[in-house]
Structure formats: C-alpha cells, structure tokens
Amino acid sequence: MATPPATTTSSWSLHLDGARCDGHGICAVCCPERIYLDAWGYAVTSPSPLHEGERSLARARRAVAACPAGALALVPSPRSRRGPALPGAVA
C-alpha cells in the first residue's frame, strides 16, 4: 500500500476555543510570549504565526499538550491570499 506524501507546514497558528477554556493558566506559563491571561484569568493568544525552528513553536506545543481543558490547538496557518509584499510597502 502506498503512503501519502509527507506534507510540511512551515507556519502554525495557535487556535483557542474560548468556550472550553477554564482559566487554569498553564498555557501562559508554558508559552508566555504567545499566550497571556486576561483580567479574569482566561487565555488570550497572539494572532501572529509561529514558524518551524522557533523556540516559541516548541513552547506552544507544550502549552497545547498541557491544557487540561483541551482548549488549545496548533493549526497550519492559512496562506495569505495577497501577493508578496513590495520592498518598502506599508501594510
């Protein structure tokens, strides 16, 4: 039986299911540069993508694994529909 070709994803996003978050705060301890707690103690994630090889990605994986509520997931970042940015362009 043939195996499907391996797919590589170079960037990831943290997805938080706010309805499942119980405010344990373990995720913010594991990955403080990408996850912080709001005034009520619930997680808030950074929208910026994580890239392969970054220390933040390893920490984000630990945060996902440590979440007792299963509220965090790492998902492949959607590719931008815009073309490459021009040098000097302001987004």
PDB file of N, CA, C and O in Angstrom:
ATOM      1  N   MET A   1       0.847  -1.167   0.000  1.00  0.00           N
ATOM      2  CA  MET A   1       0.000   0.000   0.000  1.00  0.00           C
ATOM      3  C   MET A   1       0.895   1.232   0.000  1.00  0.00           C
ATOM      4  O   MET A   1       1.864   1.303   0.756  1.00  0.00           O
ATOM      5  N   ALA A   2       0.571   2.198  -0.845  1.00  0.00           N
ATOM      6  CA  ALA A   2       1.361   3.418  -0.952  1.00  0.00           C
ATOM      7  C   ALA A   2       1.025   4.359   0.201  1.00  0.00           C
ATOM      8  O   ALA A   2      -0.127   4.470   0.622  1.00  0.00           O
ATOM      9  N   THR A   3       2.051   5.025   0.693  1.00  0.00           N
ATOM     10  CA  THR A   3       1.817   6.001   1.760  1.00  0.00           C
ATOM     11  C   THR A   3       1.673   7.375   1.132  1.00  0.00           C
ATOM     12  O   THR A   3       2.327   7.679   0.134  1.00  0.00           O
ATOM     13  N   PRO A   4       0.814   8.210   1.718  1.00  0.00           N
ATOM     14  CA  PRO A   4       0.643   9.546   1.160  1.00  0.00           C
ATOM     15  C   PRO A   4       1.919  10.357   1.324  1.00  0.00           C
ATOM     16  O   PRO A   4       2.678  10.129   2.265  1.00  0.00           O
ATOM     17  N   PRO A   5       2.163  11.298   0.426  1.00  0.00           N
ATOM     18  CA  PRO A   5       3.372  12.099   0.549  1.00  0.00           C
ATOM     19  C   PRO A   5       3.329  12.931   1.819  1.00  0.00           C
ATOM     20  O   PRO A   5       2.268  13.401   2.230  1.00  0.00           O
ATOM     21  N   ALA A   6       4.479  13.107   2.433  1.00  0.00           N
ATOM     22  CA  ALA A   6       4.555  13.902   3.652  1.00  0.00           C
ATOM     23  C   ALA A   6       4.332  15.368   3.302  1.00  0.00           C
ATOM     24  O   ALA A   6       4.866  15.881   2.319  1.00  0.00           O
ATOM     25  N   THR A   7       3.542  16.015   4.121  1.00  0.00           N
ATOM     26  CA  THR A   7       3.332  17.437   3.907  1.00  0.00           C
ATOM     27  C   THR A   7       4.086  18.196   4.991  1.00  0.00           C
ATOM     28  O   THR A   7       4.107  17.789   6.152  1.00  0.00           O
ATOM     29  N   THR A   8       4.685  19.271   4.605  1.00  0.00           N
ATOM     30  CA  THR A   8       5.391  20.084   5.578  1.00  0.00           C
ATOM     31  C   THR A   8       4.691  21.426   5.689  1.00  0.00           C
ATOM     32  O   THR A   8       4.310  22.038   4.691  1.00  0.00           O
ATOM     33  N   THR A   9       4.537  21.853   6.891  1.00  0.00           N
ATOM     34  CA  THR A   9       3.948  23.154   7.148  1.00  0.00           C
ATOM     35  C   THR A   9       5.015  23.992   7.792  1.00  0.00           C
ATOM     36  O   THR A   9       5.632  23.578   8.774  1.00  0.00           O
ATOM     37  N   SER A  10       5.239  25.167   7.249  1.00  0.00           N
ATOM     38  CA  SER A  10       6.292  25.995   7.783  1.00  0.00           C
ATOM     39  C   SER A  10       5.788  26.996   8.806  1.00  0.00           C
ATOM     40  O   SER A  10       6.583  27.541   9.572  1.00  0.00           O
ATOM     41  N   SER A  11       4.480  27.255   8.839  1.00  0.00           N
ATOM     42  CA  SER A  11       3.980  28.170   9.847  1.00  0.00           C
ATOM     43  C   SER A  11       2.685  27.645  10.460  1.00  0.00           C
ATOM     44  O   SER A  11       1.889  26.972   9.806  1.00  0.00           O
ATOM     45  N   TRP A  12       2.507  27.970  11.713  1.00  0.00           N
ATOM     46  CA  TRP A  12       1.392  27.474  12.506  1.00  0.00           C
ATOM     47  C   TRP A  12       0.734  28.631  13.242  1.00  0.00           C
ATOM     48  O   TRP A  12       1.353  29.676  13.443  1.00  0.00           O
ATOM     49  N   SER A  13      -0.506  28.449  13.638  1.00  0.00           N
ATOM     50  CA  SER A  13      -1.220  29.420  14.457  1.00  0.00           C
ATOM     51  C   SER A  13      -1.792  28.705  15.671  1.00  0.00           C
ATOM     52  O   SER A  13      -2.203  27.547  15.592  1.00  0.00           O
ATOM     53  N   LEU A  14      -1.810  29.408  16.787  1.00  0.00           N
ATOM     54  CA  LEU A  14      -2.462  28.876  17.980  1.00  0.00           C
ATOM     55  C   LEU A  14      -3.946  29.185  17.874  1.00  0.00           C
ATOM     56  O   LEU A  14      -4.333  30.335  17.665  1.00  0.00           O
ATOM     57  N   HIS A  15      -4.765  28.172  18.016  1.00  0.00           N
ATOM     58  CA  HIS A  15      -6.210  28.352  17.994  1.00  0.00           C
ATOM     59  C   HIS A  15      -6.730  28.081  19.403  1.00  0.00           C
ATOM     60  O   HIS A  15      -6.448  27.033  19.984  1.00  0.00           O
ATOM     61  N   LEU A  16      -7.481  29.020  19.943  1.00  0.00           N
ATOM     62  CA  LEU A  16      -8.056  28.892  21.273  1.00  0.00           C
ATOM     63  C   LEU A  16      -9.568  28.769  21.162  1.00  0.00           C
ATOM     64  O   LEU A  16     -10.223  29.618  20.557  1.00  0.00           O
ATOM     65  N   ASP A  17     -10.113  27.724  21.740  1.00  0.00           N
ATOM     66  CA  ASP A  17     -11.561  27.562  21.838  1.00  0.00           C
ATOM     67  C   ASP A  17     -11.964  28.186  23.172  1.00  0.00           C
ATOM     68  O   ASP A  17     -11.906  27.536  24.215  1.00  0.00           O
ATOM     69  N   GLY A  18     -12.369  29.443  23.126  1.00  0.00           N
ATOM     70  CA  GLY A  18     -12.682  30.188  24.341  1.00  0.00           C
ATOM     71  C   GLY A  18     -13.782  29.562  25.180  1.00  0.00           C
ATOM     72  O   GLY A  18     -13.802  29.737  26.398  1.00  0.00           O
ATOM     73  N   ALA A  19     -14.697  28.837  24.551  1.00  0.00           N
ATOM     74  CA  ALA A  19     -15.784  28.195  25.288  1.00  0.00           C
ATOM     75  C   ALA A  19     -15.273  27.036  26.143  1.00  0.00           C
ATOM     76  O   ALA A  19     -15.896  26.684  27.144  1.00  0.00           O
ATOM     77  N   ARG A  20     -14.153  26.448  25.758  1.00  0.00           N
ATOM     78  CA  ARG A  20     -13.593  25.324  26.510  1.00  0.00           C
ATOM     79  C   ARG A  20     -12.592  25.759  27.567  1.00  0.00           C
ATOM     80  O   ARG A  20     -12.309  25.010  28.502  1.00  0.00           O
ATOM     81  N   CYS A  21     -12.048  26.980  27.422  1.00  0.00           N
ATOM     82  CA  CYS A  21     -11.024  27.457  28.353  1.00  0.00           C
ATOM     83  C   CYS A  21     -11.610  27.603  29.751  1.00  0.00           C
ATOM     84  O   CYS A  21     -12.632  28.263  29.938  1.00  0.00           O
ATOM     85  N   ASP A  22     -10.954  26.981  30.733  1.00  0.00           N
ATOM     86  CA  ASP A  22     -11.393  27.046  32.124  1.00  0.00           C
ATOM     87  C   ASP A  22     -10.539  27.986  32.962  1.00  0.00           C
ATOM     88  O   ASP A  22     -10.772  28.123  34.162  1.00  0.00           O
ATOM     89  N   GLY A  23      -9.554  28.635  32.350  1.00  0.00           N
ATOM     90  CA  GLY A  23      -8.737  29.603  33.059  1.00  0.00           C
ATOM     91  C   GLY A  23      -7.705  29.003  33.996  1.00  0.00           C
ATOM     92  O   GLY A  23      -7.362  29.610  35.011  1.00  0.00           O
ATOM     93  N   HIS A  24      -7.203  27.816  33.668  1.00  0.00           N
ATOM     94  CA  HIS A  24      -6.165  27.200  34.513  1.00  0.00           C
ATOM     95  C   HIS A  24      -4.863  27.988  34.464  1.00  0.00           C
ATOM     96  O   HIS A  24      -4.154  28.073  35.467  1.00  0.00           O
ATOM     97  N   GLY A  25      -4.540  28.563  33.311  1.00  0.00           N
ATOM     98  CA  GLY A  25      -3.343  29.390  33.177  1.00  0.00           C
ATOM     99  C   GLY A  25      -2.059  28.650  32.874  1.00  0.00           C
ATOM    100  O   GLY A  25      -1.002  29.272  32.768  1.00  0.00           O
ATOM    101  N   ILE A  26      -2.124  27.345  32.732  1.00  0.00           N
ATOM    102  CA  ILE A  26      -0.924  26.559  32.452  1.00  0.00           C
ATOM    103  C   ILE A  26      -0.319  26.951  31.109  1.00  0.00           C
ATOM    104  O   ILE A  26       0.903  26.973  30.959  1.00  0.00           O
ATOM    105  N   CYS A  27      -1.160  27.257  30.145  1.00  0.00           N
ATOM    106  CA  CYS A  27      -0.687  27.616  28.812  1.00  0.00           C
ATOM    107  C   CYS A  27       0.178  28.878  28.845  1.00  0.00           C
ATOM    108  O   CYS A  27       1.194  28.956  28.154  1.00  0.00           O
ATOM    109  N   ALA A  28      -0.223  29.855  29.640  1.00  0.00           N
ATOM    110  CA  ALA A  28       0.530  31.104  29.727  1.00  0.00           C
ATOM    111  C   ALA A  28       1.876  30.898  30.402  1.00  0.00           C
ATOM    112  O   ALA A  28       2.825  31.632  30.128  1.00  0.00           O
ATOM    113  N   VAL A  29       1.969  29.919  31.272  1.00  0.00           N
ATOM    114  CA  VAL A  29       3.246  29.591  31.905  1.00  0.00           C
ATOM    115  C   VAL A  29       4.157  28.891  30.892  1.00  0.00           C
ATOM    116  O   VAL A  29       5.361  29.145  30.860  1.00  0.00           O
ATOM    117  N   CYS A  30       3.584  28.015  30.069  1.00  0.00           N
ATOM    118  CA  CYS A  30       4.367  27.266  29.076  1.00  0.00           C
ATOM    119  C   CYS A  30       4.840  28.142  27.917  1.00  0.00           C
ATOM    120  O   CYS A  30       5.939  27.938  27.403  1.00  0.00           O
ATOM    121  N   CYS A  31       4.041  29.099  27.504  1.00  0.00           N
ATOM    122  CA  CYS A  31       4.343  29.899  26.317  1.00  0.00           C
ATOM    123  C   CYS A  31       3.968  31.370  26.541  1.00  0.00           C
ATOM    124  O   CYS A  31       3.046  31.881  25.905  1.00  0.00           O
ATOM    125  N   PRO A  32       4.685  32.045  27.446  1.00  0.00           N
ATOM    126  CA  PRO A  32       4.295  33.416  27.806  1.00  0.00           C
ATOM    127  C   PRO A  32       4.464  34.440  26.691  1.00  0.00           C
ATOM    128  O   PRO A  32       3.848  35.505  26.735  1.00  0.00           O
ATOM    129  N   GLU A  33       5.296  34.132  25.686  1.00  0.00           N
ATOM    130  CA  GLU A  33       5.476  35.098  24.595  1.00  0.00           C
ATOM    131  C   GLU A  33       4.323  35.069  23.595  1.00  0.00           C
ATOM    132  O   GLU A  33       4.212  35.974  22.768  1.00  0.00           O
ATOM    133  N   ARG A  34       3.463  34.053  23.650  1.00  0.00           N
ATOM    134  CA  ARG A  34       2.342  33.937  22.708  1.00  0.00           C
ATOM    135  C   ARG A  34       0.980  33.876  23.376  1.00  0.00           C
ATOM    136  O   ARG A  34      -0.044  34.066  22.719  1.00  0.00           O
ATOM    137  N   ILE A  35       0.960  33.610  24.691  1.00  0.00           N
ATOM    138  CA  ILE A  35      -0.312  33.458  25.399  1.00  0.00           C
ATOM    139  C   ILE A  35      -0.249  34.265  26.692  1.00  0.00           C
ATOM    140  O   ILE A  35       0.715  34.164  27.450  1.00  0.00           O
ATOM    141  N   TYR A  36      -1.280  35.062  26.936  1.00  0.00           N
ATOM    142  CA  TYR A  36      -1.365  35.754  28.214  1.00  0.00           C
ATOM    143  C   TYR A  36      -2.768  35.564  28.777  1.00  0.00           C
ATOM    144  O   TYR A  36      -3.666  35.097  28.076  1.00  0.00           O
ATOM    145  N   LEU A  37      -2.952  35.924  30.029  1.00  0.00           N
ATOM    146  CA  LEU A  37      -4.243  35.782  30.678  1.00  0.00           C
ATOM    147  C   LEU A  37      -4.919  37.144  30.774  1.00  0.00           C
ATOM    148  O   LEU A  37      -4.278  38.147  31.085  1.00  0.00           O
ATOM    149  N   ASP A  38      -6.217  37.166  30.503  1.00  0.00           N
ATOM    150  CA  ASP A  38      -6.955  38.423  30.598  1.00  0.00           C
ATOM    151  C   ASP A  38      -7.263  38.742  32.064  1.00  0.00           C
ATOM    152  O   ASP A  38      -6.802  38.036  32.961  1.00  0.00           O
ATOM    153  N   ALA A  39      -8.023  39.778  32.303  1.00  0.00           N
ATOM    154  CA  ALA A  39      -8.319  40.220  33.666  1.00  0.00           C
ATOM    155  C   ALA A  39      -9.063  39.166  34.493  1.00  0.00           C
ATOM    156  O   ALA A  39      -9.010  39.203  35.722  1.00  0.00           O
ATOM    157  N   TRP A  40      -9.748  38.236  33.844  1.00  0.00           N
ATOM    158  CA  TRP A  40     -10.491  37.183  34.539  1.00  0.00           C
ATOM    159  C   TRP A  40      -9.735  35.865  34.596  1.00  0.00           C
ATOM    160  O   TRP A  40     -10.244  34.877  35.126  1.00  0.00           O
ATOM    161  N   GLY A  41      -8.521  35.846  34.052  1.00  0.00           N
ATOM    162  CA  GLY A  41      -7.695  34.644  34.112  1.00  0.00           C
ATOM    163  C   GLY A  41      -7.856  33.685  32.949  1.00  0.00           C
ATOM    164  O   GLY A  41      -7.385  32.550  33.015  1.00  0.00           O
ATOM    165  N   TYR A  42      -8.515  34.124  31.880  1.00  0.00           N
ATOM    166  CA  TYR A  42      -8.694  33.270  30.713  1.00  0.00           C
ATOM    167  C   TYR A  42      -7.630  33.584  29.663  1.00  0.00           C
ATOM    168  O   TYR A  42      -7.143  34.711  29.568  1.00  0.00           O
ATOM    169  N   ALA A  43      -7.289  32.590  28.896  1.00  0.00           N
ATOM    170  CA  ALA A  43      -6.211  32.719  27.914  1.00  0.00           C
ATOM    171  C   ALA A  43      -6.591  33.612  26.748  1.00  0.00           C
ATOM    172  O   ALA A  43      -7.740  33.646  26.308  1.00  0.00           O
ATOM    173  N   VAL A  44      -5.593  34.333  26.260  1.00  0.00           N
ATOM    174  CA  VAL A  44      -5.691  35.129  25.037  1.00  0.00           C
ATOM    175  C   VAL A  44      -4.437  34.794  24.244  1.00  0.00           C
ATOM    176  O   VAL A  44      -3.330  34.845  24.782  1.00  0.00           O
ATOM    177  N   THR A  45      -4.600  34.451  22.967  1.00  0.00           N
ATOM    178  CA  THR A  45      -3.451  34.062  22.149  1.00  0.00           C
ATOM    179  C   THR A  45      -3.067  35.151  21.167  1.00  0.00           C
ATOM    180  O   THR A  45      -3.901  35.953  20.745  1.00  0.00           O
ATOM    181  N   SER A  46      -1.809  35.166  20.815  1.00  0.00           N
ATOM    182  CA  SER A  46      -1.296  36.090  19.820  1.00  0.00           C
ATOM    183  C   SER A  46      -1.706  35.606  18.435  1.00  0.00           C
ATOM    184  O   SER A  46      -1.629  34.409  18.157  1.00  0.00           O
ATOM    185  N   PRO A  47      -2.141  36.510  17.559  1.00  0.00           N
ATOM    186  CA  PRO A  47      -2.546  36.089  16.216  1.00  0.00           C
ATOM    187  C   PRO A  47      -1.370  35.862  15.266  1.00  0.00           C
ATOM    188  O   PRO A  47      -1.561  35.329  14.173  1.00  0.00           O
ATOM    189  N   SER A  48      -0.176  36.252  15.659  1.00  0.00           N
ATOM    190  CA  SER A  48       0.967  36.103  14.752  1.00  0.00           C
ATOM    191  C   SER A  48       1.349  34.631  14.602  1.00  0.00           C
ATOM    192  O   SER A  48       1.279  33.864  15.562  1.00  0.00           O
ATOM    193  N   PRO A  49       1.755  34.242  13.386  1.00  0.00           N
ATOM    194  CA  PRO A  49       2.084  32.829  13.143  1.00  0.00           C
ATOM    195  C   PRO A  49       3.394  32.418  13.813  1.00  0.00           C
ATOM    196  O   PRO A  49       4.271  33.240  14.079  1.00  0.00           O
ATOM    197  N   LEU A  50       3.491  31.138  14.071  1.00  0.00           N
ATOM    198  CA  LEU A  50       4.707  30.519  14.599  1.00  0.00           C
ATOM    199  C   LEU A  50       5.366  29.784  13.445  1.00  0.00           C
ATOM    200  O   LEU A  50       4.681  29.198  12.606  1.00  0.00           O
ATOM    201  N   HIS A  51       6.680  29.812  13.396  1.00  0.00           N
ATOM    202  CA  HIS A  51       7.392  29.198  12.282  1.00  0.00           C
ATOM    203  C   HIS A  51       8.269  28.054  12.767  1.00  0.00           C
ATOM    204  O   HIS A  51       8.768  28.067  13.892  1.00  0.00           O
ATOM    205  N   GLU A  52       8.449  27.060  11.892  1.00  0.00           N
ATOM    206  CA  GLU A  52       9.307  25.920  12.213  1.00  0.00           C
ATOM    207  C   GLU A  52      10.681  26.418  12.639  1.00  0.00           C
ATOM    208  O   GLU A  52      11.223  27.356  12.054  1.00  0.00           O
ATOM    209  N   GLY A  53      11.227  25.792  13.644  1.00  0.00           N
ATOM    210  CA  GLY A  53      12.549  26.147  14.117  1.00  0.00           C
ATOM    211  C   GLY A  53      12.541  27.195  15.216  1.00  0.00           C
ATOM    212  O   GLY A  53      13.565  27.398  15.868  1.00  0.00           O
ATOM    213  N   GLU A  54      11.419  27.869  15.443  1.00  0.00           N
ATOM    214  CA  GLU A  54      11.333  28.862  16.500  1.00  0.00           C
ATOM    215  C   GLU A  54      11.153  28.181  17.852  1.00  0.00           C
ATOM    216  O   GLU A  54      10.442  27.183  17.972  1.00  0.00           O
ATOM    217  N   ARG A  55      11.797  28.729  18.845  1.00  0.00           N
ATOM    218  CA  ARG A  55      11.625  28.210  20.196  1.00  0.00           C
ATOM    219  C   ARG A  55      10.170  28.363  20.639  1.00  0.00           C
ATOM    220  O   ARG A  55       9.656  27.539  21.395  1.00  0.00           O
ATOM    221  N   SER A  56       9.513  29.419  20.167  1.00  0.00           N
ATOM    222  CA  SER A  56       8.112  29.654  20.521  1.00  0.00           C
ATOM    223  C   SER A  56       7.211  28.511  20.073  1.00  0.00           C
ATOM    224  O   SER A  56       6.229  28.195  20.745  1.00  0.00           O
ATOM    225  N   LEU A  57       7.537  27.887  18.940  1.00  0.00           N
ATOM    226  CA  LEU A  57       6.713  26.779  18.450  1.00  0.00           C
ATOM    227  C   LEU A  57       6.796  25.593  19.398  1.00  0.00           C
ATOM    228  O   LEU A  57       5.781  24.958  19.680  1.00  0.00           O
ATOM    229  N   ALA A  58       7.972  25.290  19.887  1.00  0.00           N
ATOM    230  CA  ALA A  58       8.130  24.191  20.847  1.00  0.00           C
ATOM    231  C   ALA A  58       7.359  24.496  22.130  1.00  0.00           C
ATOM    232  O   ALA A  58       6.723  23.611  22.703  1.00  0.00           O
ATOM    233  N   ARG A  59       7.418  25.746  22.574  1.00  0.00           N
ATOM    234  CA  ARG A  59       6.682  26.132  23.778  1.00  0.00           C
ATOM    235  C   ARG A  59       5.176  26.075  23.538  1.00  0.00           C
ATOM    236  O   ARG A  59       4.421  25.674  24.424  1.00  0.00           O
ATOM    237  N   ALA A  60       4.742  26.469  22.358  1.00  0.00           N
ATOM    238  CA  ALA A  60       3.316  26.409  22.028  1.00  0.00           C
ATOM    239  C   ALA A  60       2.835  24.961  22.018  1.00  0.00           C
ATOM    240  O   ALA A  60       1.733  24.671  22.482  1.00  0.00           O
ATOM    241  N   ARG A  61       3.652  24.056  21.494  1.00  0.00           N
ATOM    242  CA  ARG A  61       3.279  22.626  21.510  1.00  0.00           C
ATOM    243  C   ARG A  61       3.128  22.122  22.938  1.00  0.00           C
ATOM    244  O   ARG A  61       2.216  21.350  23.234  1.00  0.00           O
ATOM    245  N   ARG A  62       4.027  22.560  23.832  1.00  0.00           N
ATOM    246  CA  ARG A  62       3.916  22.164  25.238  1.00  0.00           C
ATOM    247  C   ARG A  62       2.638  22.735  25.855  1.00  0.00           C
ATOM    248  O   ARG A  62       1.969  22.058  26.636  1.00  0.00           O
ATOM    249  N   ALA A  63       2.303  23.965  25.510  1.00  0.00           N
ATOM    250  CA  ALA A  63       1.088  24.586  26.042  1.00  0.00           C
ATOM    251  C   ALA A  63      -0.152  23.822  25.584  1.00  0.00           C
ATOM    252  O   ALA A  63      -1.066  23.594  26.375  1.00  0.00           O
ATOM    253  N   VAL A  64      -0.187  23.431  24.325  1.00  0.00           N
ATOM    254  CA  VAL A  64      -1.316  22.662  23.795  1.00  0.00           C
ATOM    255  C   VAL A  64      -1.437  21.333  24.542  1.00  0.00           C
ATOM    256  O   VAL A  64      -2.533  20.931  24.934  1.00  0.00           O
ATOM    257  N   ALA A  65      -0.320  20.663  24.733  1.00  0.00           N
ATOM    258  CA  ALA A  65      -0.339  19.363  25.412  1.00  0.00           C
ATOM    259  C   ALA A  65      -0.716  19.500  26.888  1.00  0.00           C
ATOM    260  O   ALA A  65      -1.323  18.589  27.451  1.00  0.00           O
ATOM    261  N   ALA A  66      -0.371  20.607  27.513  1.00  0.00           N
ATOM    262  CA  ALA A  66      -0.600  20.783  28.946  1.00  0.00           C
ATOM    263  C   ALA A  66      -1.999  21.276  29.289  1.00  0.00           C
ATOM    264  O   ALA A  66      -2.405  21.199  30.448  1.00  0.00           O
ATOM    265  N   CYS A  67      -2.741  21.776  28.319  1.00  0.00           N
ATOM    266  CA  CYS A  67      -4.062  22.340  28.603  1.00  0.00           C
ATOM    267  C   CYS A  67      -5.024  21.249  29.077  1.00  0.00           C
ATOM    268  O   CYS A  67      -5.375  20.364  28.296  1.00  0.00           O
ATOM    269  N   PRO A  68      -5.462  21.294  30.352  1.00  0.00           N
ATOM    270  CA  PRO A  68      -6.349  20.239  30.849  1.00  0.00           C
ATOM    271  C   PRO A  68      -7.742  20.272  30.217  1.00  0.00           C
ATOM    272  O   PRO A  68      -8.442  19.259  30.215  1.00  0.00           O
ATOM    273  N   ALA A  69      -8.147  21.416  29.685  1.00  0.00           N
ATOM    274  CA  ALA A  69      -9.471  21.540  29.071  1.00  0.00           C
ATOM    275  C   ALA A  69      -9.458  21.224  27.579  1.00  0.00           C
ATOM    276  O   ALA A  69     -10.517  21.109  26.961  1.00  0.00           O
ATOM    277  N   GLY A  70      -8.260  21.081  26.993  1.00  0.00           N
ATOM    278  CA  GLY A  70      -8.173  20.821  25.560  1.00  0.00           C
ATOM    279  C   GLY A  70      -8.636  22.005  24.733  1.00  0.00           C
ATOM    280  O   GLY A  70      -9.172  21.831  23.638  1.00  0.00           O
ATOM    281  N   ALA A  71      -8.431  23.213  25.253  1.00  0.00           N
ATOM    282  CA  ALA A  71      -8.928  24.409  24.586  1.00  0.00           C
ATOM    283  C   ALA A  71      -7.967  24.969  23.541  1.00  0.00           C
ATOM    284  O   ALA A  71      -8.346  25.840  22.759  1.00  0.00           O
ATOM    285  N   LEU A  72      -6.735  24.481  23.520  1.00  0.00           N
ATOM    286  CA  LEU A  72      -5.732  24.991  22.575  1.00  0.00           C
ATOM    287  C   LEU A  72      -5.422  23.972  21.497  1.00  0.00           C
ATOM    288  O   LEU A  72      -5.442  22.764  21.736  1.00  0.00           O
ATOM    289  N   ALA A  73      -5.135  24.475  20.312  1.00  0.00           N
ATOM    290  CA  ALA A  73      -4.705  23.613  19.208  1.00  0.00           C
ATOM    291  C   ALA A  73      -3.733  24.399  18.334  1.00  0.00           C
ATOM    292  O   ALA A  73      -3.834  25.620  18.213  1.00  0.00           O
ATOM    293  N   LEU A  74      -2.804  23.689  17.737  1.00  0.00           N
ATOM    294  CA  LEU A  74      -1.921  24.268  16.728  1.00  0.00           C
ATOM    295  C   LEU A  74      -2.474  23.880  15.376  1.00  0.00           C
ATOM    296  O   LEU A  74      -2.657  22.696  15.092  1.00  0.00           O
ATOM    297  N   VAL A  75      -2.737  24.858  14.550  1.00  0.00           N
ATOM    298  CA  VAL A  75      -3.291  24.600  13.217  1.00  0.00           C
ATOM    299  C   VAL A  75      -2.377  25.231  12.176  1.00  0.00           C
ATOM    300  O   VAL A  75      -1.748  26.253  12.450  1.00  0.00           O
ATOM    301  N   PRO A  76      -2.292  24.648  11.005  1.00  0.00           N
ATOM    302  CA  PRO A  76      -1.479  25.277   9.954  1.00  0.00           C
ATOM    303  C   PRO A  76      -2.007  26.669   9.649  1.00  0.00           C
ATOM    304  O   PRO A  76      -3.216  26.870   9.529  1.00  0.00           O
ATOM    305  N   SER A  77      -1.115  27.612   9.525  1.00  0.00           N
ATOM    306  CA  SER A  77      -1.514  28.985   9.205  1.00  0.00           C
ATOM    307  C   SER A  77      -2.037  29.035   7.784  1.00  0.00           C
ATOM    308  O   SER A  77      -1.446  28.448   6.878  1.00  0.00           O
ATOM    309  N   PRO A  78      -3.147  29.734   7.588  1.00  0.00           N
ATOM    310  CA  PRO A  78      -3.639  29.880   6.215  1.00  0.00           C
ATOM    311  C   PRO A  78      -2.671  30.743   5.420  1.00  0.00           C
ATOM    312  O   PRO A  78      -2.114  31.713   5.935  1.00  0.00           O
ATOM    313  N   ARG A  79      -2.487  30.387   4.198  1.00  0.00           N
ATOM    314  CA  ARG A  79      -1.595  31.166   3.341  1.00  0.00           C
ATOM    315  C   ARG A  79      -2.273  32.474   2.997  1.00  0.00           C
ATOM    316  O   ARG A  79      -3.485  32.535   2.789  1.00  0.00           O
ATOM    317  N   SER A  80      -1.490  33.484   2.943  1.00  0.00           N
ATOM    318  CA  SER A  80      -2.009  34.804   2.593  1.00  0.00           C
ATOM    319  C   SER A  80      -2.492  34.791   1.154  1.00  0.00           C
ATOM    320  O   SER A  80      -1.836  34.218   0.284  1.00  0.00           O
ATOM    321  N   ARG A  81      -3.629  35.416   0.898  1.00  0.00           N
ATOM    322  CA  ARG A  81      -4.148  35.480  -0.463  1.00  0.00           C
ATOM    323  C   ARG A  81      -3.523  36.627  -1.233  1.00  0.00           C
ATOM    324  O   ARG A  81      -3.653  36.708  -2.455  1.00  0.00           O
ATOM    325  N   ARG A  82      -2.849  37.509  -0.524  1.00  0.00           N
ATOM    326  CA  ARG A  82      -2.192  38.609  -1.197  1.00  0.00           C
ATOM    327  C   ARG A  82      -0.857  38.120  -1.738  1.00  0.00           C
ATOM    328  O   ARG A  82      -0.299  37.125  -1.275  1.00  0.00           O
ATOM    329  N   GLY A  83      -0.377  38.828  -2.704  1.00  0.00           N
ATOM    330  CA  GLY A  83       0.936  38.512  -3.272  1.00  0.00           C
ATOM    331  C   GLY A  83       2.040  38.930  -2.319  1.00  0.00           C
ATOM    332  O   GLY A  83       1.762  39.478  -1.252  1.00  0.00           O
ATOM    333  N   PRO A  84       3.271  38.682  -2.682  1.00  0.00           N
ATOM    334  CA  PRO A  84       4.367  39.077  -1.818  1.00  0.00           C
ATOM    335  C   PRO A  84       4.415  40.594  -1.676  1.00  0.00           C
ATOM    336  O   PRO A  84       4.098  41.336  -2.606  1.00  0.00           O
ATOM    337  N   ALA A  85       4.819  41.031  -0.487  1.00  0.00           N
ATOM    338  CA  ALA A  85       4.892  42.475  -0.239  1.00  0.00           C
ATOM    339  C   ALA A  85       6.048  43.082  -1.025  1.00  0.00           C
ATOM    340  O   ALA A  85       7.100  42.468  -1.205  1.00  0.00           O
ATOM    341  N   LEU A  86       5.821  44.278  -1.476  1.00  0.00           N
ATOM    342  CA  LEU A  86       6.864  45.001  -2.194  1.00  0.00           C
ATOM    343  C   LEU A  86       7.838  45.594  -1.181  1.00  0.00           C
ATOM    344  O   LEU A  86       7.423  45.975  -0.087  1.00  0.00           O
ATOM    345  N   PRO A  87       9.108  45.679  -1.518  1.00  0.00           N
ATOM    346  CA  PRO A  87      10.057  46.287  -0.580  1.00  0.00           C
ATOM    347  C   PRO A  87       9.628  47.717  -0.252  1.00  0.00           C
ATOM    348  O   PRO A  87       9.337  48.513  -1.145  1.00  0.00           O
ATOM    349  N   GLY A  88       9.595  48.023   1.021  1.00  0.00           N
ATOM    350  CA  GLY A  88       9.243  49.366   1.452  1.00  0.00           C
ATOM    351  C   GLY A  88       7.746  49.605   1.568  1.00  0.00           C
ATOM    352  O   GLY A  88       7.330  50.690   1.975  1.00  0.00           O
ATOM    353  N   ALA A  89       6.917  48.607   1.217  1.00  0.00           N
ATOM    354  CA  ALA A  89       5.463  48.789   1.292  1.00  0.00           C
ATOM    355  C   ALA A  89       5.015  48.751   2.740  1.00  0.00           C
ATOM    356  O   ALA A  89       5.582  48.020   3.552  1.00  0.00           O
ATOM    357  N   VAL A  90       4.013  49.525   3.060  1.00  0.00           N
ATOM    358  CA  VAL A  90       3.451  49.550   4.402  1.00  0.00           C
ATOM    359  C   VAL A  90       2.151  48.773   4.366  1.00  0.00           C
ATOM    360  O   VAL A  90       1.292  49.018   3.519  1.00  0.00           O
ATOM    361  N   ALA A  91       2.013  47.836   5.288  1.00  0.00           N
ATOM    362  CA  ALA A  91       0.799  47.014   5.329  1.00  0.00           C
ATOM    363  C   ALA A  91      -0.331  47.714   6.017  1.00  0.00           C
ATOM    364  O   ALA A  91      -1.422  47.157   6.135  1.00  0.00           O
TER     365      ALA A  91
END
